[in-house]
Amino acid sequence: MKNSENAQQEIIRRVANFSPSSWDDLFISSCSIDTQVLESYAKDIEELKEKVRKMIVASEKKLKEKLVLIDTVERHGLSYHFENEIQAQLELIFNGCFKLENEEKDLFITALEFRLLRQHGFDASSCVFEKFIENNGKFNENLRSDIKGLLSLFEATHLRYHGETILDEALVFSTTILETITIVHKQELSNALIMRQAKHALEQPLQRSIQRLEARCFIDFYEEDELKDESLLRLAKLDFNQLQMLHRKEVYEVSRWWKDLDFISKLSYARDRVVECYFWSLGMYFEPQYSRARVMLAKTIAMISVIDDTYDSYGTIDELEIFTQAIERMDIKEMDKLPDYMKICYKALLDLYDQYEEELRQEGRSFAVHYAKATMKELVRGYNTEAKWFLEGHVPPFADYMANGYITSSYHVIATTSYIGMNSATKEAFDWVTTKHRLQVAGDILGRIMNDTASYQFEKKREPAVTGIECYMNEYGVSEEEALKELSNMVENAWKDINEEFVKKNGISMEIIKRVLDLARVTHVFYKYNQDRYTHPEKVLKPHIIRLLVDYFKI
């Protein structure tokens, strides 16, 4: 009887009781596309694109006009149509081919030029802001009334490097004033466009935002702008609607695949977040040429989510050890060793990689799947280590936790997998991402810490807690508040690393590097303000997804 009781205790499961999906069958009910509407859109878009292209390269435009136009095009989500033209114009600007006339002291345009250059990989100097500093070392008090300039400065500060104290101070200066204005003058300025833009920026800085979301927001703002260009606005709306049709088709495919797997009834302990997984991949690249890559990445993220829950919320130590070994071998013969519930997940994972290999083999790119598999194996080893810590009640040193946490953030496996569906991703690109360079490590840090702080309140209830916060508090004998503050500083330093490395490139194309940056942006949106919006998507992610995949512009 005693042995029977012990056996029963060993199979007690830790179930997290996650909330159900928010979507029911919304994205699998239909994916039909009106081809006549699509053809009409395509014709109008081509005509408007030529008009905008001429505006961008126009030689008679002054520097301020050119910078504002480039920024407006980019914020509308249209820059992928004009990448070569925009890059060429910014290179001319960086090399001093355009000069400001009577606006040397204009904060708005100075900050805008600085931000655009750094966003495009040019190492612009922060010394341009010294002209706004008074003899006492503080920013000029007259700038307090320049809301447009302060907003431009605020956005620029989020591209700062380590040691750029002038931008550290500029962030505090601009944030303090903008927050005060938006609070104190909330009633009388509630309808002022610039104030609503400032409030939005404080909530979501451009450098740390998902491009497609920002485009959707900016189109709404731009429509109210008295100085708007109607052609540009129409192009933005048409382009958004056209892309949304493609995105709806993709999320339909991913959702159908997920429904056919029937994980939700077979693996009820796992989170049902396939639409959010697609949104994650959409945040990393929205352009039409990455359609296949988005679908592949979304399916892989969905599998990572199930595997994560298997280690974190359900499996026993013995089961997880066997599961880890099976994934290490990636062999269907390993299935016989697994518990029945693990067989379901394992088979789906192997099938997915087999599908990727078959498709890419025809293009001579099956090597890409090898890299994706290698990072998945690394991930499950990390998950297994964390699970042992948790189940054995071991709180490791902070450095050990973070070394493993860089892996379990899943940043590395997602970044690597994001390349497999990209025709332009060569073997050199995969070698680059697997070297774990400073840019990648910064993303790992950001992903691990933001995930930990977001889920900390939930994890605290599951004694013993094994998170970065708990490890830091335990090792350094500090309070929860002090630990959270220090980890927040680590996140800010990671962003500075990302900003610095982005302009170095090291011989790797901007197209490849940008995936790592955009993954950091997605992570920020999913986990900022210490909120796990992936696990609990109802309040924030759901409205975001509706705006991008359900609502459209009436033309």
LUMPAKE-749289 format. One record per residue (C-alpha): x, y, z. Coordinates in Angstrom, 1 decimal, padded with zeros to 4 digits. Layout:
BEGIN
NODE      c1      c2      c3
NODE       X       Y       Z
...
! end
This chain:
BEGIN
NODE      c1      c2      c3
NODE   000.0   000.0   000.0
NODE   002.8   002.4   000.9
NODE   004.6   001.7  -002.5
NODE   001.3   002.4  -004.2
NODE   000.9   005.7  -002.4
NODE   004.4   006.8  -003.4
NODE   003.8   005.9  -007.0
NODE   000.6   008.0  -006.9
NODE   002.5   011.0  -005.5
NODE   005.1   010.8  -008.3
NODE   002.5   011.4  -011.0
NODE   000.8   014.4  -009.4
NODE   000.8   017.1  -012.1
NODE   001.4   020.8  -011.7
NODE  -001.3   022.3  -013.9
NODE  -001.2   026.1  -014.4
NODE  -004.9   026.4  -015.5
NODE  -004.3   028.9  -018.4
NODE  -007.2   030.8  -019.8
NODE  -008.7   029.5  -023.1
NODE  -008.1   031.0  -026.5
NODE  -009.8   034.3  -027.2
NODE  -010.5   033.5  -030.8
NODE  -012.7   030.4  -031.1
NODE  -012.9   029.7  -034.9
NODE  -012.6   033.3  -036.0
NODE  -009.5   032.8  -038.1
NODE  -010.3   029.3  -039.5
NODE  -013.9   030.0  -040.6
NODE  -012.9   031.5  -043.9
NODE  -009.9   032.8  -045.8
NODE  -011.5   033.7  -049.1
NODE  -010.1   036.7  -050.9
NODE  -012.0   038.9  -053.3
NODE  -009.6   038.8  -056.3
NODE  -011.3   041.8  -058.0
NODE  -010.7   044.0  -054.9
NODE  -007.1   042.7  -054.8
NODE  -006.5   043.6  -058.4
NODE  -008.0   047.0  -057.9
NODE  -005.8   047.6  -054.9
NODE  -002.7   046.4  -056.8
NODE  -003.3   048.8  -059.7
NODE  -003.9   051.9  -057.5
NODE  -000.9   051.0  -055.3
NODE   001.5   050.8  -058.3
NODE   000.4   054.2  -059.5
NODE   000.7   055.8  -056.1
NODE   004.1   054.1  -055.4
NODE   005.6   055.8  -058.4
NODE   004.3   059.2  -057.2
NODE   005.8   058.7  -053.7
NODE   009.1   057.4  -055.1
NODE   009.5   060.6  -057.1
NODE   008.8   062.6  -054.0
NODE   011.5   060.8  -052.0
NODE   014.3   061.2  -054.6
NODE   013.3   064.8  -055.6
NODE   016.5   066.8  -055.6
NODE   014.9   070.2  -055.0
NODE   013.6   069.2  -051.6
NODE   015.2   070.8  -048.6
NODE   016.7   068.6  -045.9
NODE   013.8   069.2  -043.5
NODE   011.2   068.3  -046.1
NODE   013.1   065.2  -047.1
NODE   013.5   063.9  -043.5
NODE   009.9   064.5  -042.7
NODE   008.8   062.7  -045.9
NODE   011.1   059.7  -045.2
NODE   009.8   059.5  -041.6
NODE   006.2   059.7  -042.7
NODE   006.6   057.0  -045.3
NODE   008.3   054.7  -042.8
NODE   005.7   055.3  -040.1
NODE   003.0   054.5  -042.6
NODE   004.6   051.0  -043.0
NODE   005.5   051.7  -046.6
NODE   009.3   051.8  -046.5
NODE   009.7   048.3  -047.8
NODE   008.5   049.6  -051.2
NODE   011.3   052.2  -051.2
NODE   014.2   050.7  -049.3
NODE   016.9   051.5  -051.9
NODE   015.7   055.1  -052.4
NODE   015.5   055.8  -048.7
NODE   018.9   054.3  -047.9
NODE   020.5   056.3  -050.7
NODE   018.9   059.6  -049.5
NODE   020.0   059.0  -045.9
NODE   023.5   058.2  -047.1
NODE   023.7   061.5  -048.8
NODE   022.4   063.2  -045.7
NODE   024.9   061.3  -043.5
NODE   027.7   062.5  -045.8
NODE   026.6   066.1  -045.5
NODE   025.2   066.5  -049.0
NODE   022.2   068.4  -047.5
NODE   022.4   071.3  -045.1
NODE   019.9   073.0  -042.9
NODE   019.5   076.6  -043.7
NODE   018.1   078.7  -040.9
NODE   017.1   075.8  -038.6
NODE   020.4   074.8  -037.0
NODE   018.8   075.1  -033.5
NODE   015.6   073.3  -034.4
NODE   015.2   070.4  -031.9
NODE   012.6   068.6  -033.9
NODE   014.6   068.2  -037.1
NODE   018.0   067.6  -035.3
NODE   016.5   064.7  -033.3
NODE   014.6   063.4  -036.4
NODE   017.8   063.3  -038.5
NODE   019.7   061.6  -035.7
NODE   017.0   058.9  -035.2
NODE   016.5   058.1  -038.9
NODE   020.2   057.8  -039.4
NODE   020.8   055.4  -036.5
NODE   017.6   053.4  -037.4
NODE   019.2   052.8  -040.8
NODE   022.6   051.7  -039.5
NODE   024.5   055.0  -039.8
NODE   026.6   055.9  -036.7
NODE   025.3   059.4  -036.2
NODE   027.0   061.4  -033.4
NODE   025.0   062.4  -030.3
NODE   027.1   065.6  -030.2
NODE   024.5   067.3  -032.4
NODE   022.5   067.8  -029.2
NODE   025.2   069.8  -027.4
NODE   023.8   073.0  -029.0
NODE   020.7   072.6  -026.8
NODE   022.7   072.5  -023.6
NODE   023.2   075.7  -021.5
NODE   026.3   076.7  -019.6
NODE   025.0   074.9  -016.5
NODE   025.1   071.6  -018.3
NODE   021.3   071.4  -018.5
NODE   019.0   071.4  -021.5
NODE   017.7   074.9  -022.4
NODE   014.6   075.7  -020.5
NODE   013.0   077.3  -023.5
NODE   012.7   073.8  -025.0
NODE   009.9   073.1  -022.5
NODE   007.3   074.7  -024.7
NODE   008.5   072.9  -027.8
NODE   006.2   069.8  -027.6
NODE   007.0   068.7  -031.1
NODE   010.7   069.0  -030.6
NODE   010.5   067.2  -027.2
NODE   008.6   064.3  -028.7
NODE   011.2   064.0  -031.5
NODE   014.0   064.1  -028.8
NODE   012.2   061.5  -026.7
NODE   012.1   059.1  -029.7
NODE   015.7   059.7  -030.6
NODE   017.0   058.9  -027.0
NODE   015.9   055.3  -027.4
NODE   018.7   054.8  -029.9
NODE   021.4   055.8  -027.4
NODE   024.7   053.9  -026.8
NODE   026.6   053.2  -023.6
NODE   028.2   056.4  -022.2
NODE   026.0   058.8  -024.1
NODE   025.1   060.8  -021.0
NODE   023.7   063.6  -023.0
NODE   021.0   061.2  -024.3
NODE   020.5   059.7  -020.9
NODE   019.8   063.2  -019.6
NODE   017.7   064.0  -022.7
NODE   015.4   061.0  -022.0
NODE   014.8   062.2  -018.4
NODE   014.3   065.8  -019.6
NODE   011.8   065.0  -022.4
NODE   010.0   062.3  -020.5
NODE   009.4   064.4  -017.4
NODE   008.0   067.4  -019.4
NODE   005.9   065.2  -021.8
NODE   004.4   063.3  -018.8
NODE   003.6   066.5  -017.0
NODE   002.0   068.1  -020.0
NODE  -000.1   065.1  -020.8
NODE  -001.3   064.8  -017.2
NODE  -001.8   068.4  -016.2
NODE  -003.4   069.5  -019.5
NODE  -005.3   066.3  -020.0
NODE  -008.8   067.9  -020.3
NODE  -008.1   071.0  -022.5
NODE  -005.6   069.2  -024.8
NODE  -007.4   065.9  -025.1
NODE  -008.2   066.6  -028.7
NODE  -004.8   068.0  -029.7
NODE  -003.2   065.6  -032.1
NODE   000.4   066.3  -030.9
NODE  -000.7   065.5  -027.3
NODE  -002.2   062.2  -028.2
NODE   000.9   061.3  -030.2
NODE   003.0   062.2  -027.2
NODE   000.9   060.1  -024.9
NODE   001.2   057.2  -027.4
NODE   005.0   057.5  -027.6
NODE   005.3   057.5  -023.8
NODE   003.4   054.3  -023.8
NODE   005.2   052.8  -026.7
NODE   008.5   054.3  -028.0
NODE   009.1   053.8  -031.7
NODE   012.4   052.0  -031.4
NODE   010.8   049.4  -029.1
NODE   007.6   048.9  -031.0
NODE   006.2   046.4  -033.5
NODE   006.3   048.1  -036.9
NODE   002.9   046.9  -038.2
NODE   001.2   048.1  -035.0
NODE   002.8   051.5  -035.3
NODE   001.8   051.8  -038.9
NODE  -001.8   051.2  -038.0
NODE  -001.7   053.8  -035.3
NODE   000.1   056.4  -037.4
NODE  -002.3   056.1  -040.3
NODE  -005.1   057.1  -037.8
NODE  -003.0   060.0  -036.5
NODE  -002.0   061.2  -040.0
NODE  -005.6   061.2  -041.2
NODE  -006.2   064.1  -038.7
NODE  -003.2   066.0  -039.8
NODE  -004.1   069.2  -041.6
NODE  -000.9   069.1  -043.6
NODE  -001.4   065.5  -044.7
NODE  -000.6   064.3  -048.3
NODE  -003.8   062.6  -049.6
NODE  -001.8   060.4  -052.0
NODE   000.4   059.1  -049.3
NODE  -002.5   058.5  -047.0
NODE  -004.4   056.6  -049.7
NODE  -001.4   054.5  -050.5
NODE  -001.0   053.6  -046.8
NODE  -004.6   052.5  -046.5
NODE  -004.6   050.5  -049.7
NODE  -001.3   048.8  -048.8
NODE  -002.5   048.0  -045.3
NODE  -005.7   046.3  -046.6
NODE  -003.8   044.4  -049.3
NODE  -001.3   043.1  -046.8
NODE  -004.0   042.2  -044.3
NODE  -005.6   039.9  -046.9
NODE  -002.3   038.0  -047.1
NODE  -001.8   038.0  -043.3
NODE  -005.4   036.6  -042.9
NODE  -004.6   033.8  -045.3
NODE  -001.4   033.0  -043.3
NODE  -003.1   033.0  -039.9
NODE  -005.8   030.8  -041.4
NODE  -003.2   028.2  -042.5
NODE  -001.5   028.3  -039.1
NODE  -004.8   028.0  -037.3
NODE  -005.9   025.1  -039.4
NODE  -002.7   023.3  -038.8
NODE  -003.1   023.9  -035.0
NODE  -006.7   022.7  -035.0
NODE  -005.8   019.5  -036.9
NODE  -003.2   018.7  -034.3
NODE  -005.9   019.0  -031.6
NODE  -003.4   019.8  -028.9
NODE  -006.0   021.5  -026.8
NODE  -008.0   018.4  -026.1
NODE  -005.0   016.1  -026.1
NODE  -002.7   018.3  -024.1
NODE  -005.0   020.3  -022.0
NODE  -002.2   021.7  -019.8
NODE  -000.7   023.7  -022.6
NODE  -001.6   027.3  -023.6
NODE  -003.8   027.7  -026.6
NODE  -002.1   030.7  -028.2
NODE  -001.6   029.9  -031.8
NODE  -003.0   033.3  -033.0
NODE  -000.6   035.1  -030.6
NODE   002.2   033.0  -032.0
NODE   001.3   034.1  -035.5
NODE   001.2   037.7  -034.2
NODE   004.7   037.2  -032.8
NODE   006.0   036.2  -036.2
NODE   004.1   039.0  -037.9
NODE   005.9   041.4  -035.6
NODE   009.3   040.1  -036.8
NODE   008.5   040.7  -040.5
NODE   005.2   041.8  -042.2
NODE   006.4   042.3  -045.7
NODE   004.9   040.0  -048.5
NODE   008.2   038.4  -049.4
NODE   008.4   036.8  -046.0
NODE   005.0   035.0  -046.1
NODE   006.5   031.5  -046.0
NODE   009.0   032.5  -043.3
NODE   006.1   033.9  -041.1
NODE   004.1   030.7  -041.4
NODE   007.1   028.5  -040.6
NODE   008.1   030.7  -037.6
NODE   004.6   030.9  -036.2
NODE   004.2   027.1  -036.2
NODE   007.6   026.7  -034.6
NODE   006.8   029.2  -031.9
NODE   003.5   027.4  -031.2
NODE   005.5   024.2  -030.7
NODE   008.0   025.9  -028.4
NODE   005.0   027.1  -026.3
NODE   003.7   023.6  -025.9
NODE   007.2   022.2  -025.1
NODE   007.7   025.1  -022.6
NODE   004.4   024.2  -020.8
NODE   005.4   020.5  -020.8
NODE   008.6   021.3  -018.9
NODE   007.2   024.1  -016.8
NODE   003.7   022.9  -015.9
NODE   003.3   019.2  -016.3
NODE   006.2   016.7  -016.8
NODE   007.9   014.8  -014.0
NODE   011.7   014.8  -013.7
NODE   012.0   011.3  -015.2
NODE   009.6   012.0  -018.0
NODE   011.4   015.2  -018.9
NODE   014.8   013.6  -019.0
NODE   013.5   011.0  -021.5
NODE   011.8   013.7  -023.5
NODE   015.0   015.8  -023.6
NODE   017.0   012.8  -024.9
NODE   014.4   012.0  -027.5
NODE   014.6   015.6  -028.9
NODE   018.4   015.4  -028.9
NODE   018.1   012.4  -031.2
NODE   015.2   013.6  -033.3
NODE   014.4   010.1  -034.3
NODE   010.9   008.6  -034.6
NODE   012.1   005.4  -033.0
NODE   012.4   007.3  -029.7
NODE   008.6   007.6  -029.5
NODE   008.2   004.2  -027.9
NODE   010.2   005.4  -024.8
NODE   007.8   008.4  -024.2
NODE   004.6   008.6  -022.1
NODE   001.6   008.8  -024.4
NODE   001.0   012.5  -023.9
NODE   004.6   013.3  -024.9
NODE   004.3   011.2  -028.0
NODE   001.7   013.6  -029.4
NODE   004.0   016.6  -029.1
NODE   007.1   014.8  -030.2
NODE   005.5   013.4  -033.4
NODE   004.2   016.9  -034.3
NODE   007.7   018.4  -033.8
NODE   009.4   015.8  -036.0
NODE   006.7   016.1  -038.7
NODE   007.2   019.9  -038.7
NODE   010.9   019.7  -039.3
NODE   010.4   016.9  -041.9
NODE   008.0   019.2  -043.8
NODE   010.6   022.1  -043.6
NODE   013.4   019.8  -044.9
NODE   011.3   018.5  -047.7
NODE   010.3   021.9  -048.9
NODE   013.7   023.5  -048.6
NODE   015.5   020.5  -050.1
NODE   014.0   021.3  -053.4
NODE   015.6   024.7  -053.2
NODE   019.0   023.5  -052.0
NODE   018.5   025.0  -048.6
NODE   017.7   022.1  -046.4
NODE   020.9   022.9  -044.4
NODE   018.8   025.7  -042.7
NODE   016.7   023.1  -040.9
NODE   019.9   021.6  -039.3
NODE   020.5   025.0  -037.6
NODE   016.9   025.2  -036.4
NODE   017.0   021.7  -035.0
NODE   020.3   022.5  -033.2
NODE   018.8   025.5  -031.4
NODE   015.7   023.5  -030.5
NODE   017.9   020.8  -028.9
NODE   019.8   023.5  -027.0
NODE   016.5   025.0  -025.8
NODE   015.1   021.7  -024.4
NODE   018.3   021.1  -022.5
NODE   017.9   024.5  -020.9
NODE   014.2   023.8  -020.1
NODE   015.3   020.5  -018.5
NODE   017.8   022.2  -016.3
NODE   015.2   024.7  -015.2
NODE   012.7   022.0  -014.5
NODE   015.2   020.1  -012.3
NODE   015.9   023.3  -010.3
NODE   012.2   023.8  -009.8
NODE   011.2   020.2  -009.0
NODE   014.2   019.8  -006.7
NODE   013.7   023.1  -004.9
NODE   017.2   024.4  -005.9
NODE   017.8   028.2  -006.3
NODE   021.0   028.5  -008.3
NODE   023.5   031.4  -008.3
NODE   022.3   034.3  -010.4
NODE   025.1   033.9  -012.9
NODE   024.2   030.2  -013.4
NODE   020.5   031.0  -013.8
NODE   021.2   033.7  -016.4
NODE   023.7   031.5  -018.4
NODE   020.9   028.9  -018.7
NODE   018.3   031.7  -019.0
NODE   019.9   033.1  -022.2
NODE   018.9   029.8  -023.8
NODE   015.4   029.3  -022.2
NODE   014.4   032.9  -023.2
NODE   013.9   031.1  -026.6
NODE   015.4   034.2  -028.3
NODE   018.1   032.2  -030.0
NODE   015.9   029.5  -031.4
NODE   013.3   032.0  -032.6
NODE   015.9   034.2  -034.3
NODE   017.5   031.2  -036.0
NODE   014.2   029.8  -037.1
NODE   013.1   033.1  -038.5
NODE   015.7   032.7  -041.3
NODE   014.8   029.2  -042.5
NODE   011.9   030.5  -044.7
NODE   013.9   033.4  -046.1
NODE   015.5   032.7  -049.4
NODE   018.1   035.4  -048.8
NODE   019.4   033.7  -045.6
NODE   022.7   032.0  -046.6
NODE   024.8   029.5  -044.6
NODE   026.9   032.5  -043.5
NODE   023.8   034.1  -042.0
NODE   023.1   031.0  -039.9
NODE   026.7   030.8  -038.9
NODE   026.5   034.4  -037.8
NODE   023.4   034.0  -035.6
NODE   024.8   030.9  -034.0
NODE   028.1   032.6  -032.9
NODE   026.1   034.3  -030.1
NODE   027.5   037.7  -030.8
NODE   026.9   040.7  -028.6
NODE   023.7   041.6  -030.4
NODE   022.2   038.1  -029.9
NODE   023.3   038.0  -026.2
NODE   021.7   041.3  -025.6
NODE   018.5   040.0  -027.0
NODE   018.8   036.9  -024.8
NODE   019.2   039.0  -021.7
NODE   016.3   041.2  -022.7
NODE   014.1   038.2  -023.4
NODE   014.9   036.3  -020.2
NODE   014.6   039.3  -017.8
NODE   011.4   040.7  -019.3
NODE   009.8   037.3  -019.3
NODE   010.8   036.7  -015.7
NODE   009.6   040.1  -014.4
NODE   006.4   039.7  -016.3
NODE   005.6   036.2  -014.9
NODE   007.1   036.8  -011.4
NODE   003.9   037.4  -009.5
NODE   002.5   034.2  -011.0
NODE   005.6   032.2  -010.4
NODE   005.9   033.4  -006.8
NODE   002.8   031.4  -005.9
NODE   004.4   028.2  -007.1
NODE   007.0   027.5  -004.4
NODE   009.8   027.2  -004.7
NODE   010.2   030.1  -007.2
NODE   013.1   029.8  -009.5
NODE   013.3   033.1  -011.5
NODE   016.0   035.7  -012.1
NODE   014.4   037.9  -009.5
NODE   014.4   035.1  -006.8
NODE   018.0   034.1  -007.7
NODE   019.2   037.7  -007.5
NODE   017.4   038.4  -004.2
NODE   018.8   035.2  -002.7
NODE   022.4   035.8  -003.8
NODE   022.7   039.5  -003.0
NODE   020.3   039.7   000.0
NODE   018.3   042.5  -001.5
NODE   014.6   043.3  -001.5
NODE   012.2   042.4  -004.4
NODE   012.1   046.1  -005.3
NODE   015.9   046.4  -005.5
NODE   016.2   043.3  -007.5
NODE   013.5   044.4  -010.0
NODE   015.3   047.8  -010.3
NODE   018.7   046.1  -011.0
NODE   017.1   043.8  -013.6
NODE   015.4   046.8  -015.3
NODE   018.8   048.4  -015.6
NODE   020.1   045.2  -017.3
NODE   017.3   045.5  -019.8
NODE   018.2   049.1  -020.6
NODE   021.9   048.2  -021.0
NODE   020.8   045.3  -023.3
NODE   019.0   047.9  -025.5
NODE   022.1   050.0  -025.6
NODE   024.1   047.0  -026.7
NODE   021.5   046.3  -029.5
NODE   021.7   049.9  -030.7
NODE   025.5   049.9  -030.8
NODE   025.7   046.5  -032.6
NODE   023.0   047.4  -035.1
NODE   025.2   050.0  -036.7
NODE   028.3   047.8  -036.8
NODE   026.8   045.1  -039.1
NODE   030.1   043.2  -039.3
NODE   029.6   042.3  -043.0
NODE   026.0   040.9  -042.4
NODE   023.2   042.3  -044.4
NODE   020.7   044.7  -042.7
NODE   017.9   042.3  -043.7
NODE   019.4   039.5  -041.5
NODE   020.4   041.8  -038.6
NODE   016.9   043.4  -038.5
NODE   015.2   040.1  -037.6
NODE   017.2   040.1  -034.3
NODE   016.2   043.7  -033.6
NODE   012.6   043.1  -034.4
NODE   012.5   040.1  -032.1
NODE   013.6   042.4  -029.3
NODE   010.8   044.8  -030.2
NODE   008.2   042.0  -030.2
NODE   009.6   040.9  -026.8
NODE   009.2   044.4  -025.4
NODE   005.6   044.7  -026.5
NODE   004.7   041.2  -025.2
NODE   006.3   041.7  -021.7
NODE   006.6   045.4  -020.9
NODE   005.3   046.8  -017.6
NODE   006.0   043.5  -016.0
NODE   003.0   042.0  -017.7
NODE   002.9   038.6  -019.4
NODE   000.7   039.5  -022.3
NODE   001.3   036.2  -024.1
NODE  -000.1   034.1  -021.3
NODE  -002.8   036.7  -020.6
NODE  -003.5   038.3  -024.0
NODE  -007.1   039.5  -023.4
NODE  -006.5   043.1  -022.4
NODE  -003.6   044.2  -024.7
NODE  -002.7   041.6  -027.4
NODE  -006.2   040.8  -028.4
NODE  -007.0   044.5  -029.3
NODE  -003.7   044.7  -031.2
NODE  -004.5   041.5  -033.2
NODE  -008.0   042.8  -034.0
NODE  -006.5   046.1  -035.3
NODE  -004.1   044.2  -037.6
NODE  -006.0   041.2  -038.7
NODE  -009.7   042.0  -038.4
NODE  -010.3   045.8  -038.8
NODE  -009.5   047.3  -042.1
NODE  -009.6   050.7  -043.8
NODE  -012.7   051.8  -045.7
NODE  -011.4   053.2  -049.0
! end
